[in-house]
Structures are given as structure tokens and as C-alpha cells.
Amino acid sequence: SNTQGSGTGWYQTKAFKYGAYGASSDGTVLKSVSGATRYANITRETARTQAMANGTGYYQRDLYAGTILMFLWWIEFATKNSWSIMTGYLGSAAIPTGGTDNLGFSNGYNPTGGQMIWHGIEDFYGNVLEWEDGITGYGVQYVSDDYTKYNDTGTGMNTLAFNIPTTFGDNLIAIGWDSSNPFLAQPIETSLDNNYTTGFCSFASTSNGACAYRGSVWSGGASNGVSYFGRSNANWAKAFIGCRLLKTV
């Protein structure tokens, strides 16, 4: 809710518009349109620049929006394992968005591409992973919910009150919460227990240039999804990592 309830412990959220389609590009500007092939094999900085090229208030998917929507998924379906509810696209490459434009359905699938649709968001996870802005660093984590401050070095951003686990390939158990940076949540406890089917992947480096991507990739299966946290170097550009367009309200 964007209105605080009675009592203490409430946090007022900021409204935002979330792209219904995975981002495509005309070469210089990100778009959220039907029928275009998803824009992938780009660095997070390139995605950020092309998102903001739309004008004031436009930016790419960020940690703030990702956390809120993840929480809403957990509340609706009461599971961190999103693949037990809906599977993402399981093809061999990124595919066009809006194959049949069935975004009017609350939850379901695009029958042409097999893409999942959640509350009008096509490929909420699936098809390609998506860069997530507003966080960088490994060990010490620099965060922000102000898209005008996003960068890959942490300059001018806040320091998260806790560090993420540093073991590669662990499974997610608990999310950390920093009351000074609400909704900028990251894993704080992991386990190698195979009973945990939701994935957590950390980039095994102390570099402050490590940045985040979220969601699912066609080869990831059930280890990816809404509860998946992935990281790599800021200069990464891979065919299985794309982006999503957001806008302030």
C-alpha cells in the first residue's frame, strides 16, 4: 500500500510502472512493446543508458521494484519456488515478446511462446534473466532506490547494513532487512540443503563492481525464478541476460 496503516512498523512504498514486456531496443532506446525480440547480450550500464534515454522518470528494472514484486509473489502463492506455480520459457534462445498478446489474463501462458504471464506481466521471470539496478558490490553492498544515482561502482549510494553470504551456489533460506534502506533486500542466510529448491547464486569475488541479475534463463529450470539472486562482473554481456523498462509515477 502507498498509505501507512495504524501502528508502528509500516513502510510507505513508491509507485512505479513495470514494463509488461521484456525490453527490446531500437539501437539507442529501450522499449516495452509487443512482437519485438528481447534485448540481450548487453552490459547493465548499456541497459541503464538506453532506459534513461526515454526521458525523465524512465529507468531499468531495479532492486526496489524486484523486492516488492517478489514479496507480492510470495504472499500470493506462499512459496519461494516459483517454478512449482508457473514455469518460465524453456526454449533455446531469447524469443519475441507478445506472441499472442494475451496480457489481459491475470495469470497464465502465452500459447505461442510458452511464456508465463503474471498479472499482465509477460515473462515476469523466464525467457532471459534481467539486469537489476540499484545494487553493486560484493561483501559491502551499495544500494539506492533513486534511479538517478544508479551506477556500477557504488559512488553516491548507501551501504546496506548486512553483507550477503559469500559461498557460490548456496540455496536461499532468509532475506536480510535494513530498516534504513527498506525494500532493498538481499539474501542473508543460505544452505547447501538440497531440500531448498529456490536458487541463490553469488559471484565469488570481493570486487565492488559485482552487479545483480534476476529471474530465469532458458537453461536454469527450477533453480531460477522469483527467488533467484545472481551476480557477476559489471562488464558482463551474455545472450541470456536482458533487461526490463520501468517508469516513476
Secondary structure, 3 states (H helix, E strand, C coil): CCCCCCCCCCCCCCCEEECCCCCEECCCCEECCCCCECCCCCCHHHHHHHHHCCCCCEEECEHHHHHHHHHHHHHHHCCCCHHHCCCCCCCCCCCECCCCCCCCCCEEEECCCCEEEECCEECCCCCCEEEEEEEECCCCCEECCCHHHCCCCCCCCEECCCCCCCCCCCEEEEEECCCCCCCCCEEEEEECCCCCCCEECCCCCCCCCEEEEEECCCCCHHHCEEEEEEEEECCCCCCCEECCEEEEC
